[in-house]
Amino acid sequence: MNKLFYIALLSFTMMACNSKDAKFCECMEVSEAFNKVAAKAIEGELSSKELKEMSELKTKKATACKDYQTMDGKLMLEKKEACN
């Protein structure tokens, strides 16, 4: 019985580690969108529409990514790969 328990526990742990975290994936999507607009801002001036979009994306990013601010880099890369 102990062997069966440990096999089940190991299987569950492996599935949990490799599963897609939808909230994290949303954080990555919003971050990428924000980074594109921010890169455009660095290259030159933005229109008022783009400035508003950048502000909205910054707010969305802060909300979507708040749970991941202190995440370990290795875990972050694993979660990012699971999103793709």
Backbone as JSON Lines, residues from 0, in Angstrom:
{"i":0,"aa":"M","n":[0.82,-1.19,0.0],"ca":[0.0,0.0,0.0],"c":[0.87,1.25,0.0]}
{"i":1,"aa":"N","n":[1.97,1.24,0.74],"ca":[2.84,2.4,0.77],"c":[3.39,2.72,-0.61]}
{"i":2,"aa":"K","n":[3.77,1.69,-1.38],"ca":[4.31,1.92,-2.72],"c":[3.26,2.58,-3.61]}
{"i":3,"aa":"L","n":[2.04,2.11,-3.53],"ca":[0.97,2.67,-4.33],"c":[0.72,4.13,-3.96]}
{"i":4,"aa":"F","n":[0.76,4.43,-2.68],"ca":[0.57,5.79,-2.21],"c":[1.66,6.71,-2.75]}
{"i":5,"aa":"Y","n":[2.92,6.29,-2.68],"ca":[4.03,7.11,-3.14],"c":[4.01,7.28,-4.66]}
{"i":6,"aa":"I","n":[3.61,6.26,-5.38],"ca":[3.5,6.37,-6.84],"c":[2.41,7.37,-7.2]}
{"i":7,"aa":"A","n":[1.28,7.29,-6.52],"ca":[0.18,8.22,-6.77],"c":[0.6,9.65,-6.41]}
{"i":8,"aa":"L","n":[1.28,9.81,-5.31],"ca":[1.75,11.13,-4.88],"c":[2.74,11.7,-5.89]}
{"i":9,"aa":"L","n":[3.66,10.89,-6.34],"ca":[4.66,11.33,-7.32],"c":[3.98,11.72,-8.63]}
{"i":10,"aa":"S","n":[3.03,10.92,-9.07],"ca":[2.31,11.22,-10.31],"c":[1.55,12.54,-10.2]}
{"i":11,"aa":"F","n":[0.88,12.73,-9.09],"ca":[0.13,13.97,-8.88],"c":[1.06,15.17,-8.86]}
{"i":12,"aa":"T","n":[2.2,15.04,-8.19],"ca":[3.17,16.13,-8.1],"c":[3.71,16.48,-9.48]}
{"i":13,"aa":"M","n":[4.02,15.47,-10.28],"ca":[4.55,15.74,-11.62],"c":[3.51,16.43,-12.5]}
{"i":14,"aa":"M","n":[2.26,16.03,-12.39],"ca":[1.21,16.67,-13.18],"c":[1.0,18.1,-12.72]}
{"i":15,"aa":"A","n":[1.07,18.33,-11.43],"ca":[0.86,19.67,-10.89],"c":[1.98,20.61,-11.32]}
{"i":16,"aa":"C","n":[3.19,20.12,-11.37],"ca":[4.33,20.96,-11.75],"c":[4.31,21.3,-13.24]}
{"i":17,"aa":"N","n":[3.8,20.41,-14.04],"ca":[3.83,20.61,-15.48],"c":[2.54,21.19,-16.04]}
{"i":18,"aa":"S","n":[1.55,21.39,-15.2],"ca":[0.28,21.88,-15.71],"c":[0.36,23.37,-16.02]}
{"i":19,"aa":"K","n":[-0.5,23.78,-16.91],"ca":[-0.54,25.17,-17.34],"c":[-1.25,26.01,-16.28]}
{"i":20,"aa":"D","n":[-0.63,27.09,-15.88],"ca":[-1.2,28.03,-14.91],"c":[-1.81,29.18,-15.72]}
{"i":21,"aa":"A","n":[-3.13,29.16,-15.89],"ca":[-3.81,30.14,-16.74],"c":[-3.56,31.57,-16.27]}
{"i":22,"aa":"K","n":[-3.54,31.79,-14.98],"ca":[-3.32,33.15,-14.46],"c":[-1.91,33.63,-14.78]}
{"i":23,"aa":"F","n":[-0.94,32.72,-14.67],"ca":[0.43,33.08,-15.01],"c":[0.54,33.37,-16.51]}
{"i":24,"aa":"C","n":[-0.12,32.57,-17.34],"ca":[-0.1,32.79,-18.78],"c":[-0.7,34.14,-19.14]}
{"i":25,"aa":"E","n":[-1.75,34.53,-18.43],"ca":[-2.34,35.86,-18.64],"c":[-1.33,36.94,-18.27]}
{"i":26,"aa":"C","n":[-0.62,36.73,-17.19],"ca":[0.43,37.67,-16.77],"c":[1.47,37.82,-17.87]}
{"i":27,"aa":"M","n":[1.89,36.71,-18.46],"ca":[2.9,36.75,-19.52],"c":[2.37,37.48,-20.76]}
{"i":28,"aa":"E","n":[1.12,37.24,-21.12],"ca":[0.53,37.9,-22.29],"c":[0.46,39.41,-22.1]}
{"i":29,"aa":"V","n":[-0.02,39.83,-20.93],"ca":[-0.14,41.26,-20.65],"c":[1.25,41.9,-20.58]}
{"i":30,"aa":"S","n":[2.21,41.2,-20.01],"ca":[3.57,41.72,-19.91],"c":[4.19,41.92,-21.29]}
{"i":31,"aa":"E","n":[3.97,40.96,-22.18],"ca":[4.51,41.08,-23.54],"c":[3.87,42.25,-24.28]}
{"i":32,"aa":"A","n":[2.57,42.42,-24.12],"ca":[1.88,43.55,-24.77],"c":[2.41,44.87,-24.22]}
{"i":33,"aa":"F","n":[2.59,44.96,-22.91],"ca":[3.12,46.17,-22.29],"c":[4.54,46.45,-22.79]}
{"i":34,"aa":"N","n":[5.37,45.41,-22.87],"ca":[6.75,45.58,-23.32],"c":[6.82,46.1,-24.76]}
{"i":35,"aa":"K","n":[5.91,45.67,-25.62],"ca":[5.9,46.15,-27.01],"c":[5.6,47.64,-27.06]}
{"i":36,"aa":"V","n":[4.61,48.07,-26.28],"ca":[4.26,49.49,-26.26],"c":[5.39,50.29,-25.61]}
{"i":37,"aa":"A","n":[5.99,49.76,-24.56],"ca":[7.08,50.46,-23.88],"c":[8.29,50.6,-24.81]}
{"i":38,"aa":"A","n":[8.58,49.58,-25.6],"ca":[9.69,49.65,-26.55],"c":[9.43,50.72,-27.6]}
{"i":39,"aa":"K","n":[8.19,50.82,-28.02],"ca":[7.81,51.86,-28.98],"c":[7.98,53.24,-28.36]}
{"i":40,"aa":"A","n":[7.68,53.36,-27.07],"ca":[7.83,54.64,-26.36],"c":[9.3,55.04,-26.29]}
{"i":41,"aa":"I","n":[10.18,54.07,-26.11],"ca":[11.61,54.36,-26.04],"c":[12.13,54.85,-27.38]}
{"i":42,"aa":"E","n":[11.59,54.3,-28.46],"ca":[12.03,54.67,-29.8],"c":[11.58,56.08,-30.2]}
{"i":43,"aa":"G","n":[10.49,56.55,-29.66],"ca":[9.98,57.86,-30.02],"c":[8.75,58.2,-29.22]}
{"i":44,"aa":"E","n":[8.07,59.22,-29.67],"ca":[6.87,59.65,-28.95],"c":[5.68,58.76,-29.28]}
{"i":45,"aa":"L","n":[4.81,58.66,-28.31],"ca":[3.58,57.89,-28.48],"c":[2.41,58.84,-28.65]}
{"i":46,"aa":"S","n":[1.41,58.37,-29.36],"ca":[0.18,59.14,-29.48],"c":[-0.57,59.07,-28.15]}
{"i":47,"aa":"S","n":[-1.58,59.91,-28.0],"ca":[-2.35,59.9,-26.76],"c":[-3.07,58.56,-26.59]}
{"i":48,"aa":"K","n":[-3.49,57.97,-27.72],"ca":[-4.14,56.66,-27.67],"c":[-3.15,55.6,-27.16]}
{"i":49,"aa":"E","n":[-1.92,55.63,-27.64],"ca":[-0.9,54.68,-27.21],"c":[-0.5,54.89,-25.76]}
{"i":50,"aa":"L","n":[-0.45,56.14,-25.33],"ca":[-0.15,56.43,-23.93],"c":[-1.23,55.87,-23.01]}
{"i":51,"aa":"K","n":[-2.49,56.02,-23.45],"ca":[-3.61,55.48,-22.66],"c":[-3.53,53.96,-22.62]}
{"i":52,"aa":"E","n":[-3.22,53.34,-23.77],"ca":[-3.08,51.88,-23.83],"c":[-1.95,51.41,-22.91]}
{"i":53,"aa":"M","n":[-0.83,52.14,-22.91],"ca":[0.3,51.78,-22.05],"c":[-0.08,51.86,-20.58]}
{"i":54,"aa":"S","n":[-0.82,52.88,-20.22],"ca":[-1.27,53.04,-18.84],"c":[-2.2,51.9,-18.43]}
{"i":55,"aa":"E","n":[-3.13,51.55,-19.32],"ca":[-4.05,50.45,-19.03],"c":[-3.32,49.12,-18.91]}
{"i":56,"aa":"L","n":[-2.36,48.9,-19.8],"ca":[-1.58,47.65,-19.76],"c":[-0.74,47.58,-18.48]}
{"i":57,"aa":"K","n":[-0.22,48.71,-18.05],"ca":[0.58,48.74,-16.82],"c":[-0.29,48.34,-15.62]}
{"i":58,"aa":"T","n":[-1.51,48.84,-15.58],"ca":[-2.43,48.49,-14.5],"c":[-2.81,47.02,-14.57]}
{"i":59,"aa":"K","n":[-3.13,46.53,-15.78],"ca":[-3.48,45.11,-15.95],"c":[-2.31,44.22,-15.55]}
{"i":60,"aa":"K","n":[-1.1,44.63,-15.93],"ca":[0.09,43.85,-15.61],"c":[0.29,43.77,-14.1]}
{"i":61,"aa":"A","n":[0.13,44.88,-13.42],"ca":[0.29,44.89,-11.96],"c":[-0.7,43.95,-11.29]}
{"i":62,"aa":"T","n":[-1.93,43.94,-11.79],"ca":[-2.97,43.07,-11.23],"c":[-2.72,41.61,-11.56]}
{"i":63,"aa":"A","n":[-2.45,41.33,-12.83],"ca":[-2.29,39.95,-13.29],"c":[-1.02,39.29,-12.74]}
{"i":64,"aa":"C","n":[0.0,40.08,-12.48],"ca":[1.3,39.52,-12.1],"c":[1.63,39.65,-10.61]}
{"i":65,"aa":"K","n":[0.71,40.19,-9.82],"ca":[1.03,40.45,-8.42],"c":[1.42,39.2,-7.64]}
{"i":66,"aa":"D","n":[0.84,38.05,-7.98],"ca":[1.15,36.81,-7.27],"c":[2.49,36.19,-7.66]}
{"i":67,"aa":"Y","n":[3.13,36.76,-8.69],"ca":[4.35,36.16,-9.22],"c":[5.58,37.05,-9.05]}
{"i":68,"aa":"Q","n":[5.47,38.1,-8.27],"ca":[6.57,39.06,-8.11],"c":[7.82,38.45,-7.49]}
{"i":69,"aa":"T","n":[7.66,37.49,-6.61],"ca":[8.81,36.92,-5.91],"c":[9.1,35.48,-6.35]}
{"i":70,"aa":"M","n":[8.59,35.11,-7.51],"ca":[8.76,33.74,-7.99],"c":[10.21,33.48,-8.39]}
{"i":71,"aa":"D","n":[10.67,32.28,-8.09],"ca":[12.0,31.83,-8.46],"c":[12.12,31.83,-10.0]}
{"i":72,"aa":"G","n":[13.27,32.23,-10.5],"ca":[13.48,32.32,-11.94],"c":[13.3,31.0,-12.66]}
{"i":73,"aa":"K","n":[13.8,29.93,-12.07],"ca":[13.68,28.61,-12.7],"c":[12.22,28.19,-12.82]}
{"i":74,"aa":"L","n":[11.46,28.39,-11.76],"ca":[10.04,28.05,-11.78],"c":[9.31,28.93,-12.79]}
{"i":75,"aa":"M","n":[9.68,30.21,-12.86],"ca":[9.04,31.11,-13.8],"c":[9.26,30.63,-15.24]}
{"i":76,"aa":"L","n":[10.48,30.21,-15.57],"ca":[10.76,29.72,-16.9],"c":[9.97,28.46,-17.22]}
{"i":77,"aa":"E","n":[9.83,27.58,-16.23],"ca":[9.04,26.36,-16.43],"c":[7.58,26.69,-16.69]}
{"i":78,"aa":"K","n":[7.03,27.64,-15.91],"ca":[5.64,28.03,-16.09],"c":[5.44,28.73,-17.44]}
{"i":79,"aa":"K","n":[6.43,29.53,-17.84],"ca":[6.34,30.23,-19.11],"c":[6.35,29.22,-20.27]}
{"i":80,"aa":"E","n":[7.18,28.21,-20.16],"ca":[7.23,27.18,-21.2],"c":[5.91,26.42,-21.28]}
{"i":81,"aa":"A","n":[5.27,26.19,-20.15],"ca":[3.99,25.49,-20.13],"c":[2.91,26.31,-20.83]}
{"i":82,"aa":"C","n":[3.06,27.6,-20.85],"ca":[2.06,28.48,-21.52],"c":[2.14,28.35,-23.03]}
{"i":83,"aa":"N","n":[3.3,28.04,-23.54],"ca":[3.47,28.0,-25.0],"c":[2.95,26.75,-25.61]}
